[in-house]
Amino acid sequence: MAFTYTVTITHYNTPSLLERMLKSIPERDDIQVIVVDDASHEKAKDAIAQLYHKNLQVIYTPENHGTGYERNVGLDHAQGKWLIACDCDDLFAEGAFDVLDKYKDSDYDYICYCVTCLDEKLVPTGRHLRSDDAVRNYIKEKTKTSIKYFKFWNTEPWNKMVSLDFIKRNGIKWEECRINVDVYYSFQLALLAKKYMAIPDELYHFVGDNNSITRKKRSIEREFGFYLAQQKRNGFFKLLGYWYPFSRPDWLYLFYLLKKRGIKETVVFYNYRKKHWHEVVDARKKFVHLLEGIEKNKLLDC
């Protein structure tokens, strides 16, 4: 069977949220649904085994590798013309695929759509995601500035459907890490796509979680992980000549740490950074190869 869409969903220990996401996807012959479970507990796996959706495939990874690895596993099993990579705690808006059907026969490399933010009770929060603002501003006007933000601040995978043929032809993958896993994938789309568009329809619901690990106080080691993720972007944007807010200078990170953690823990962080400086140097080179063969002067052409 030829699928129009492949929806990949990453999951870890939240089967009730996964069930909610599955219910938001229409039961259609042309929609392939792939759930990649990242070594959940047995109780969660038992709950997943009770879930049903047309054309559902559940893949269990034997060890916990993180979201980047999960997304690549889902990609490897994708058969649809279009790929949409999602998180299990979000959901699609009602009628989302009816809207996407209008573009299913197009030859775009990817198509972005808009997102609404909901709280845990699925009530709109009025919050605006940075990536969604970039998409909406691009829809309003096509300028070099709006294109820059659309390409390089729009780093979520679930607000776009991407041609699987385009992905395969260009060998596009996710970075198999645990922090900011979607940036590497999104930068490849931004650099390699020749034909893309954005539509104003709100087709996806991002559901906020007050217990999200990104909102909790981080250990020094995890804080350093987020710092390294920014250094990857810093090295990349330095070569593009994009400065703040794309690149984040160290003095800005210093003020952020002082405000968030206080003087004592900030000192601990910078001592930790000093001991792991080689990782900082390596991180700044991590995404540089993506720019090989790219005509930088044409990236922001309208």
DRENGUGU-566054 format. One line per field, with one value per residue (C-alpha): chain; y, x negated, z. Coordinates in steps of 0.05 Angstrom, whole numbers, plus 32768, in hexadecimal, padded with zeros to 4 digits. Each point is the difference from the previous one (the first is absolute). Last residue first. Example, Ala and Ser with C-alpha at 12.3 -4.5 7.8 and 13.67 -1.06 7.14 Angstrom:
<drenzas>
ch = c(A A)
py = c(7FEB 7FBB)
px = c(7EEF 801B)
pz = c(808F 800D)
</drenzas>
This chain:
<drenzas>
ch = c(A A A A A A A A A A A A A A A A A A A A A A A A A A A A A A A A A A A A A A A A A A A A A A A A A A A A A A A A A A A A A A A A A A A A A A A A A A A A A A A A A A A A A A A A A A A A A A A A A A A A A A A A A A A A A A A A A A A A A A A A A A A A A A A A A A A A A A A A A A A A A A A A A A A A A A A A A A A A A A A A A A A A A A A A A A A A A A A A A A A A A A A A A A A A A A A A A A A A A A A A A A A A A A A A A A A A A A A A A A A A A A A A A A A A A A A A A A A A A A A A A A A A A A A A A A A A A A A A A A A A A A A A A A A A A A A A A A A A A A A A A A A A A A A A A A A A A A A A A A A A A A)
py = c(82CD 7FF0 7FF3 7FC4 801D 8020 7FC1 7FD5 7FBD 7FD0 7FF1 8024 7FC1 7FF1 8038 7FDE 7FE1 8031 802B 7FC0 7FE7 8040 7FFC 7FB7 8010 8032 7FCA 8013 804A 7FF4 7FDF 803C 802C 7FDA 8000 804C 8007 7FD3 8030 8040 7FF1 7FCA 8021 8049 7FF1 7FCA 802F 8037 7FD0 7FE6 8047 8008 7FC0 801C 7FE1 7FF8 8002 803B 801B 7FF6 7FE0 8001 7FBC 7FE5 801B 7FE3 7FB9 8009 8021 7FCB 7FC9 802D 8005 7FB4 8002 8030 7FD2 7FC6 802C 800B 7FB4 7FF7 8039 7FDF 8021 8021 7FEB 8022 7FD8 7FC1 800E 7FFF 803E 7FDD 8028 7FE0 8014 7FFA 7FF6 8016 804B 8016 803A 7FDA 7FFE 7FEF 7FDB 7FF4 7FFB 7FDE 7FF2 8035 8007 7FB6 7FF0 8034 7FDE 7FBC 801D 8029 7FC6 7FE0 803F 7FD5 7FB4 7FEF 7FD7 8039 7FF5 7FEA 801B 7FD5 8033 7FD2 7FDE 8040 801C 7FBE 8002 8045 8025 8012 803A 8018 7FBF 8005 803D 802C 803E 8030 7FF4 7FFD 802B 8031 800A 8003 8036 8029 7FF8 8015 7FD8 801E 7FE8 7FB6 8008 8022 7FC6 7FCC 8025 800A 7FB5 7FF1 8030 7FE1 802F 7FF9 8012 7FC6 7FDA 7FCD 7FB7 7FF1 7FF9 8045 800D 8023 8008 7FF1 8018 7FDA 7FF2 7FDD 7FDA 7FED 8018 7FD6 8003 7FC4 8002 804B 8003 7FC1 8027 8025 7FC0 7FE6 8036 7FF7 8003 8019 7FCD 7FEC 800A 7FD3 7FCA 802D 8004 7FF4 800D 7FDD 8007 7FCF 7FC8 7FC3 8011 7FC7 8021 8042 7FE1 7FE5 8045 8021 7FD0 800E 804A 7FF7 7FDD 7FBF 7FD6 7FB7 7FC6 802D 7FED 800D 8008 7FFF 801B 7FFA 800D 8012 7FD6 8004 7FC4 7FF0 8047 7FF2 7FC2 8029 8033 7FCB 7FE2 8042 8027 7FEE 8039 7FF0 8011 8008 7FFD 8015 7FF7 8029 7FEC 7FCE 8033 8001 804A 8016 8024 7FBD 7FEC 803E 7FF1 7FB8 8018 802D 7FC4 7FD6 8030 7FD6 8016 800E 801D 8005 7FF8 8014 7FE5 8020 7FF0 7FB5 7FD0 7FBB)
px = c(7EF9 7FB6 7FE9 7FD3 7FE4 7FC1 7FF0 7FFA 7FFB 7FC9 7FEA 802E 8017 7FB7 8002 8034 7FD1 7FC6 8016 800F 7FB8 7FE4 8033 7FF1 7FB6 8011 8018 7FD8 800B 804A 8005 7FDD 8030 803C 7FE6 7FF6 8048 8016 7FE3 8016 804A 8024 8032 7FEA 7FB6 8008 8023 7FCE 7FC7 8025 8002 7FB5 7FF5 801C 8040 8002 8045 8017 7FCC 7FD0 800A 7FC0 800E 7FBE 800F 8046 7FE6 7FCD 8034 8034 7FD2 7FEE 804A 8005 7FC0 8021 803D 7FD2 7FDC 8042 8008 7FBD 800E 8042 803D 8039 8041 801F 7FD9 8014 8049 802B 8026 8013 8015 8029 7FEC 803F 7FF7 8027 8007 800A 7FD5 7FD9 7FB5 7FD9 7FC3 7FDA 7FB5 7FF5 7FB7 7FEC 8040 800F 7FBA 8007 8040 7FE0 7FC6 802F 802F 7FD8 7FFC 7FE4 7FFD 7FD2 8008 7FFF 803B 7FF6 8001 7FDF 800F 8026 8022 801A 8018 8023 8021 801D 8008 803E 7FF5 8012 7FEA 7FB6 7FF0 7FC5 8021 7FCD 7FD0 8029 803C 7FD3 7FD3 803C 8020 7FC0 7FF5 8047 803E 8039 803C 7FF3 7FB8 8018 802F 7FC8 7FCE 8036 800D 7FB6 7FFC 803E 8038 8028 804A 800C 8035 8023 7FEC 8004 7FB4 7FFA 8006 7FD3 8019 7FD5 7FFB 7FEF 7FBF 7FFA 7FC1 7FDB 803B 8017 804B 802E 800D 800D 804B 7FFD 7FDB 8041 8028 7FC6 8008 804C 7FFE 7FBD 7FC8 7FE7 7FC6 7FE5 7FE9 7FCF 8004 7FD9 802A 7FE7 8020 8002 8009 7FD4 7FDC 7FDA 7FBB 8021 801D 7FBC 7FE2 8035 7FF1 7FB5 800C 8032 7FD2 7FD9 8024 7FF0 8025 8025 8049 8020 804B 8021 8046 8021 8045 7FFA 8004 7FE6 7FFF 7FB7 7FEF 801C 7FD4 7FC4 800F 8001 7FC0 7FDA 7FF1 7FC3 8005 8042 8003 8048 800A 8042 800C 8038 801C 8034 801E 8011 7FF6 7FC9 8019 8010 7FB7 7FE9 8030 7FE8 7FB8 8014 801D 7FC2 7FCF 7FC2 7FD4 801B 7FEA 8036 7FF5 8038 7FF8 802D 8019 7FF6 7FFB 8018)
pz = c(7FDE 8003 8047 7FF3 7FBF 801D 8027 7FC2 8024 7FE9 8048 8030 8024 8010 8035 802B 8034 7FFD 803A 8027 7FFA 801F 8039 800B 8005 8036 802F 803E 7FF2 7FF7 8045 801E 7FDB 801C 8048 7FFB 7FE8 8039 8034 7FDE 7FF8 7FD8 7FD1 8002 8003 7FCA 7FCF 800C 7FF0 7FC3 7FE5 800D 7FDA 7FBF 7FE4 7FB4 7FE0 802A 7FF6 7FC5 7FBD 7FD6 7FE2 801A 8045 7FFB 7FFE 8038 802C 7FF1 8019 803A 8013 8006 802A 8031 8004 8012 8033 8023 8000 8023 8031 8012 7FE4 8027 7FE0 7FC4 7FCC 8024 7FF2 803F 7FEC 7FBF 7FC4 7FC9 7FB9 7FD5 7FB5 7FC3 8008 7FB8 7FE9 7FCA 7FF6 7FC1 7FE7 7FC0 7FFC 8043 8011 8033 8028 7FFE 8018 8037 8017 8008 8029 802B 8011 8039 802A 8039 8002 7FC5 7FC1 7FCF 7FD1 7FB8 7FB9 7FCC 7FC9 7FD2 803B 801F 7FBD 7FF0 8045 7FEF 8042 8026 8030 8045 8022 7FEF 802A 7FED 7FE2 801B 7FC6 7FC1 8013 8025 7FC3 7FD2 802A 7FFF 7FB5 7FF4 7FED 8027 8029 7FF5 8017 803F 800F 7FF7 802C 8035 7FFE 800C 803B 801F 8013 8040 7FFC 8030 7FD9 802D 7FF6 804B 8002 7FE0 7FB5 7FCE 7FB9 7FC3 7FB9 7FC1 7FDA 7FBD 7FEB 7FC1 7FD7 7FC5 800E 8000 804B 8001 8008 8029 8036 800F 8007 8029 8034 8006 804C 8018 8008 8044 8031 8037 7FCF 7FDB 7FB5 7FBF 7FC2 7FC1 7FBB 7FC6 8033 800B 8041 8022 8001 8014 803E 8015 7FF2 802C 8039 7FFC 8005 8038 8031 8001 8034 7FF2 7FE1 7FCE 7FF7 7FBC 7FFD 7FBB 7FF7 7FBC 801D 804A 803E 8046 802F 7FF3 8015 8046 8007 7FE9 8036 8036 7FE4 8009 7FC1 7FD5 7FCE 7FDF 7FB6 7FE9 7FB4 7FE1 7FB6 7FE3 7FBB 801A 802F 804A 800B 8031 803F 8021 7FFA 8026 8039 8003 8004 803A 8025 7FEE 8022 800F 7FC5 7FBB 7FBD 7FCB 7FB5 7FD1 7FBA 7FCD 7FBA 8009 7FC5 8011)
</drenzas>
